[in-house]
Amino acid sequence: MTTEETLYTTIGQNLNGAEQSQMFGKPCFKINGKAFICFFRNEMVFKLAGDIHKKALNLNGSELFDPSGKKRPMKEWVQVSYENKDKWTKFAEEAMKYVQTK
């Protein structure tokens, strides 16, 4: 397991009620059966909205999540680079809250 994946897993396991699962064949965590974070290309991906979505997307190295690579990004999902790992926990908490309120 890479350093990045270990950090991702630790963050997910520390979120109360989060369950490890799969999304598009990639590791993810779900709350109440709904995915809110996943791990892709050694980066974390978060389902976000509003100001926190903008904040995540504006970070250096961040982009909308496009798991197919066919220029069809998932607009609510932001892929945040390991360079910004210090923000991963906060974004994971916000993603979980967002999914729980939908």
N, C-alpha and C positions, 0 to 999 in steps of 0.2 A: 504494500500500500504506500502510495506517495505521501509526502508531507502534506500536500494540498488536500488529498482525500482523507487523511487522518483528521485534519482540522475540520473539514466539512462534516465528517461522521460525528466528531465530538460535539460540534455545535448542534447538530440535529438531535443527538441523543440527550442533550441537556435541555431540550424544549419539552416542557411538561405536556404529555398527551400525544406527542409526535410519534409516528410509526414509520419504520423503514420500509421502503417498497421499491417499485420500479416504474419508470415513465419513459416511454420510447426506448426501452432496453437499457436505460441509464438509472443509476441509483437516485432515489428521491426520498423525501419524507412527506408524509401526508398527515392531515388532521381531519378527523371525521370522514375519512375516505377521499379527501381532496388534496391533491399535490400542492405544495406551496414553495418548496425549494428542491433543487436537483443539482447534480454534479455533472459537468460536461467539460471535456478538454482541460482538466485540472483547474477549473474555475467554478464558482458557485453561481447558480441561477435562481432568481427570486421572482415570485409573482407579486407585483406591487401596483399601486395606483396613486394618483395625485402627486403631491409635492415630494413624497419619498421616492416615487418612481422617477421623477425628474432629477432628484439629487443623485440617485444611483446611476442613471443614464449619463449624467454629466461628468462622472469620474473618468479619469484617464484610463483607457483600455476597456471601458464598458460599451456594450452594444445590446440591441434587442436580440433575444434568443432566436436563432434560426437553426434548429437541429437538423433539418433536411439539407441545408446548404444551398437551397434553391431560391434564395432571395424571397422567402415567405416567412418573415419573422413573426413571432408570437408577440403581439403588441403589449401585453401586460407583463411579459417576462423579460427581465434584464439580467444579462450575463455580466458578472463583475469579476475582473481579473484578480489574481492572487496578490498583485501589487497593492490592492486595497483590502487585504485580508483583515485589517483592523476594524473594518466596517461590516464584515460578514455577519457577525452575531446580531448586530442591531437590525440589519436588513432581514435576517431570518425571523427575528421576533416580529417585525412589522409585516412580513409576508404571512406569517401564521395568523396574526390578528386580522389581516385583510380577508383571508380565505374563510376564517370563522364567521365574519360578519356578512358574507355574501349569501 
